[in-house]
Amino acid sequence: MSVTSMNERFQERTAQKEMGKKTATRSFQATTNNVNDDALTVIDEGIASWGLPDTGADHPNDPTLWATSITPRPEGDAWGIWLVVVKYELKPSDIPPGSGTDPWDLDPVISFSYSSRQKVFDKAYSYNETIAAAGATRDEPKVDVVNMPFKQPFDPPAMIEDYIMIIAIQRNIIGSAFNPDDIRTYQNTINKEVITVAGISLPVFTGFLRDFKAQKRWTDDQIDYWAETFEILVDPQTWIKRISNMGVFQAVESGGTPTSPGNLVKYRKNLDTDGDAIRDPIRIGLAGKPLGFGDPSVYLEYHGIWEQDWAGLNLPATY
């Protein structure tokens, strides 16, 4: 026998928990008595004779975690001393020992959370609307955020903290049902059809599949299956990009629509009320004419994320 000792360094246990993820590590010091011993010797003999946890073994303090990797490496310059790091990850599902339940037959694990972001504050609620909506479904804000008394948008625009829902799904599917091309097809897409996911109805373009991963695993009977994870961001105002219609050119002909550079002149050749040249883009209408005081801004909508029908994903409709 080449491994002569195996002791855990308890003070080096680590753990980390993030959104929908949890990991841990345990460190062991092993000694060997043969200069030809390698990392495989440490793993094989450590598991067989010295209590080193094998892959798939539960964490001693948290049965929701299991060992996924064992990594020995020489410690220091002297031969015969090894540092062995065992990494633990969250199980895709809890399978009761001896239950005979196949992993792909278990219910998906669903969690809900939120994420914050900054967005342009161009619409607000009126006081009465806010009171009326208390405890009820919130309507979209309709009050323009503009200066007084000329009712012009702020430049630069005001910003506000915004929060969106995150739906996280973990599920297992049998190996024969998995197609890796699905990740390329669906990841980084928005839903082009109405769909209900985990009890949440997603109108068109409101769901964004930001993350889609899959990891291959095997049962005790060596049947392969895939542990899939999905992360969907929900924006009730849709993921369509809205851009204020602004420009530096206007049509020469009155009321005309710009058709070629020869018909355009720069707004910056005009003078503002102080007699200074206008150098920045200004708000314009669809016909290319400057908007007047109090005129609402015109927004153009662009689809910056690929649209996809999510029906083929067979995501759980209930939670």
N, C-alpha and C positions, 0 to 999 in steps of 0.2 A: 504494500500500500504506500502510495506516495504522499497523500495528504495526511499530515500529522496533527493538525488542529484546525478548528473553524469556530470563531467567536464573533458574535454580533457586536458592533459598536453602537450601543443604544443611543448615545448622545448625538449620533449622526443621522438619526431618522428624520426624514423630511416629509412634508405634505403640502399640497397646494390645491386650492379650490377656486375655480373661475366659473363664469356663467355656463352652466350645463356640463362642466367638466370637473373632475377631481383626480389627482394623482398623488403618489407617495413613493418614497424610496427607503430601502434598508441597506445598510453597509455591513459587510463582514470582512474580517481579516483571516486569511488562510495561510498556513505554512506548509511547504512541501520539502521533502528530503532528497529529491533527485534533480540534478541540474538540467536534465532533459524534460522535466515536466512542463506542460504547456497549459493554456487556458482551458482546453477541453478536459484535461485531467482534473483540474480544479472543479469544473462543473459536474462531471460524471461522478467522481468520488464524493464530492461535497453533497450531492443529492442522495447518493446511495448510502452513505455511511455517516455523514456529519450533520444532518438536519438542514442542509441548505434547501430553501423552498424551490420547488420545481415550477416551471411556467404553468399557469392555471390554478396555482394554490391561492387560497384566500389570505388576505392580510390578517395577521393575528388580532388586530384591534378593530377591523372594519370588514365584515364579510361582503360588503358591496364592491370591494376592490379585489382584483386578482393580479397575480404576477404575470407580466407580459414579456419581460426580458431579464437575462442574467448576463452581466458583463464583468469578467475578471480581468485585471491588469496588474502587472508587476508594480509593487510599491517601493519606490526608492531605487538605488543602484544595485543593492545586494540581491542575489537570486534567492528564491525560496520563500519570499513574502509577497502575498497577493492581496489586493483590495478588490472585493467582489461586491458590485452594486446590483441590487435587485429592484427593478422598477415595477410599480403597480399602477393600474388604470381602472377606471370605473367599468364594471361589467355592463354589457349591453342589456342584460336582463338578469333577474335572479331566478335561477332554475333550482328548485328544491332537489337535494340529492336523492337519487333513486326514484324520482317522480315519473320518469319516462316521458316527460313533456318535451316535444321538439322545440328548439328555440324559435323557429319560424311560425309556430302556432301560438306563441305568447302575444298578449296585447301590447301594442306600442306604448312606449313611455313618452308622455307629453308634458311639457312645462311651458309656462307663460312668464314673460318678463317684459322689460321695456328698455329703450335706448333714447338718449337725449341728442338733440342736434340744434343748430342755429338756423333759422329761416328768416326770410324777408317778412317784415311786419307791415303788410299793405292792406289787410282787412281786419276789422275788429267787430266785436259784438256791441250792440247798444245795451244800455243799462237794463231796459225793460226785457229785452231778449234774454239776457243772462238770468234775470230773476225767473222768467217763465220757463227756462230750460232746466232749472234746478231739479235734480232727481229724474229728469227725463232724457231722452235721446238728444244729444247736442246737434243743433243745426250748424251749417256752415256760416262763418262770419260774413256780413254783407256791408259793413260800414267802412268806407274808404278812409285810410290813414293818410291825411293830407294836412298841409299848413293852413293857417287862417290869416286873412280872410279870403285868400286867392285860391284856396283848395288845390294846391299843387303838391305832387308827391315829394317827399323828403329826398334830398340828394346830399350825401349817400343815404340809401334807404335805412329806415329803422330796422333793427333785428330783434328777434324774440326767441326765447327757449321753447323748443317743441319736443314732444315725447311721442314715440311710436311704439306699438306693440310688437313683441317678438314671440313667435310660436316656434318652439324647438321640439322636434320629433325624433325618437330613437326607435328603430324597429329592425327585425331580422327577416330576411327572406332566404328561401332555399337557393342553393347555388344555381340550379337550372333556370331559375326565374330572373337571374340578375343579368343585366346587359350594361357593360361599362360605358357604352355610347350614350346611355340615358343621362349621364352626368354632363356630357358635352351638350346634349339637347336641351336640358332643363335648367342647369345652373346659370345664374345671372340672367334670368328672364322674369317678366311680369305676366300675370294671368290675363289672357285675352278673352276668356269666358268666365261667367259667374261660377264660383265654386265655393263649397263649404269645407273648411279645414278645421278639425278639432273643435267643432261647434261654432266656429266663427265664419259668418257669411262674408265672402270677399267679392265685392262688385268688381267689374272689369277694371284692370290696370291698378288695383289697390294692393295686390300682393307682390312682393319681390323676393324670389328665391335666391338669397344671398349666398347660401352655403349648402352644398350637397356632397357628402362624403360616404365612402363605403370601405369596409375593412373585411377581408376574408378570414373566416374562422372555421373550426371543425368541431363536431360533436365527439363524444367519447367513442362512438362507432365509426369515426373518421368520415362522416358525411359533411361535405362542405356547405357552408351557408355564409351570408353576407350581413354584417351589421351596418345598417344605413343610418345616417344622421342628416336631418334637414333643419335649416334655419330660415324662417320666413319673416320678413319685415312687412308690417301692415301700415300703410299710409292712407287714411280715409279720403284725402284730397287727391289721390292717385299719384303715380310715379311719372306722369307726363311733365316735361320741363316747360314752364311758362316763362317767356322772355318779353320784357317791355319793348314795344316797337319804337325804336329810336334811330336816328340817322343824322348825317351831315349834308345830305343832298335833298333838293326839292325840284319838282317839275317846273319848267318855265311856263308851260301853257296853264291857264287858269282851270283848276279842277281836273287836270289831266293826270293820268297815271304814268309814272316814268317808264319809258320804253327803251331808251338807249342813253349812253353817256352824253350824247349831243343835246339831249333835251333837259339835262340836269345842271343845276348850279349849286354850289355849296352854301349851306346855311351860314357858314362862318363869314360869308361876304355881307350878310345882313348885319345891322347894328341893333344892339339891345337898347333899352330905354335910357341908358347912360351914354350912348354913343360909342360904346366899345364893341369890337368885333366879337361875334359869337364863335367860340372855338370848340366847344364841347358838343357832342351829339344832343339833339333835343327830341322831345316826344313828338311823334307824327302819327297820322291816321293811315288807314290802308291805302288811300289815294296818294300818299306821300306829302301831304300838306301838314304844316305845324298845327298842333292842337292848341286851342285857345285856353284862356284861364277858366278853370272849372270843368273843362272837358275831361272825362275819365280816360285813363291810360288804356291803350289798345295792347293786348297781349297776344303773342303768337305761341302756339303749342308745338313742341317737338318731341317725338318719341326717341329718347336716347337709350332705351333699354329694349332688347328684343322681346317681342310678344310671343307667347306660346300657350297653347291649350294644355293645361295641366292634367287633363283627365287620365292620360296614360300613366301618371305616377301612382295612381290608386292611393292617394293620401287618405288617412283616416278622417271620416266626416264627423265623428263624435269624439269626445274626450273621456 
